[in-house]
Amino acid sequence: MAIDLDLEMIAVQERTLQFARFDEDIAWRLGMRVRELALARKLSIVFDVRRFGQPLFYTAFAGTSPDNVEWVRRKSNLVARFHRSSLRIGLELQKLNMTMLEKHGLETADFAPHGGSFPITVSSAGVIGSVTVSGLPGRSDHELAVEALCAEIGHDYSSLALPKPE
């Protein structure tokens, strides 16, 4: 089943993409990597890099709207709550055929179980923040974040990319 394959790979991504340390300079470089990918591909996205409670990098490209800003907030809230990627949470709910409200008692006005927010994990400290993308389909938002994390950490993206949808 495609959902199971995606969930397995997302778990691998989350285990693999960890920083030895994370500070404002690394957040800036990570944000610039997302920005450069978006510029090269002419993407209309909003994204941010944050330690929980502290935005460290933010960009909104032409063609986006305040709705994208809200999607970023809601997706990153999900990562802050569960310390897992927003796509993973969404796929787990889809597999259970449940909503955020049914499973966790959380309103979608504040928590978006859709792809695009990925945990920033420090190997010695755990999940400390997130990188979040909005403006593409959820799976593509997720993959853009993962691709930028791979580049910053120095990991081969092709070995961690989600399988192509059938």
TASUL-V485240 format. One record per residue. N is the residue number from 1. RES is the residue in one letter. OMEGA is omega in whole degrees, -180 to 180 (999 if undefined). Layout:
((N,RES,OMEGA) (N,RES,OMEGA))
//
This chain:
((1,M,-176) (2,A,-179) (3,I,-180) (4,D,178) (5,L,178) (6,D,180) (7,L,177) (8,E,-178) (9,M,178) (10,I,176) (11,A,177) (12,V,177) (13,Q,-177) (14,E,178) (15,R,-173) (16,T,-172) (17,L,-180) (18,Q,178) (19,F,171) (20,A,176) (21,R,180) (22,F,178) (23,D,-176) (24,E,179) (25,D,178) (26,I,177) (27,A,179) (28,W,-180) (29,R,179) (30,L,178) (31,G,179) (32,M,177) (33,R,177) (34,V,-179) (35,R,-179) (36,E,177) (37,L,-179) (38,A,179) (39,L,-178) (40,A,-178) (41,R,-180) (42,K,-178) (43,L,172) (44,S,-177) (45,I,166) (46,V,176) (47,F,174) (48,D,174) (49,V,-177) (50,R,158) (51,R,-176) (52,F,-179) (53,G,-177) (54,Q,176) (55,P,-179) (56,L,180) (57,F,-180) (58,Y,175) (59,T,172) (60,A,179) (61,F,175) (62,A,180) (63,G,176) (64,T,-177) (65,S,175) (66,P,176) (67,D,179) (68,N,178) (69,V,179) (70,E,177) (71,W,178) (72,V,-180) (73,R,-176) (74,R,178) (75,K,-179) (76,S,173) (77,N,-179) (78,L,179) (79,V,178) (80,A,-178) (81,R,-171) (82,F,-179) (83,H,175) (84,R,-178) (85,S,-180) (86,S,176) (87,L,179) (88,R,179) (89,I,-180) (90,G,179) (91,L,177) (92,E,178) (93,L,179) (94,Q,180) (95,K,179) (96,L,-175) (97,N,-179) (98,M,176) (99,T,176) (100,M,-179) (101,L,-179) (102,E,-174) (103,K,-171) (104,H,-178) (105,G,-177) (106,L,-180) (107,E,178) (108,T,174) (109,A,-180) (110,D,-177) (111,F,-177) (112,A,179) (113,P,-180) (114,H,-177) (115,G,173) (116,G,178) (117,S,-176) (118,F,-177) (119,P,168) (120,I,-175) (121,T,172) (122,V,-171) (123,S,-178) (124,S,-174) (125,A,-177) (126,G,-177) (127,V,-176) (128,I,-178) (129,G,-179) (130,S,166) (131,V,-172) (132,T,-180) (133,V,174) (134,S,176) (135,G,178) (136,L,169) (137,P,-173) (138,G,180) (139,R,179) (140,S,174) (141,D,-180) (142,H,-176) (143,E,177) (144,L,177) (145,A,-180) (146,V,179) (147,E,179) (148,A,177) (149,L,178) (150,C,-179) (151,A,-178) (152,E,-178) (153,I,-179) (154,G,180) (155,H,180) (156,D,-178) (157,Y,-175) (158,S,179) (159,S,-179) (160,L,-178) (161,A,175) (162,L,177) (163,P,178) (164,K,179) (165,P,-178) (166,E,999))
//
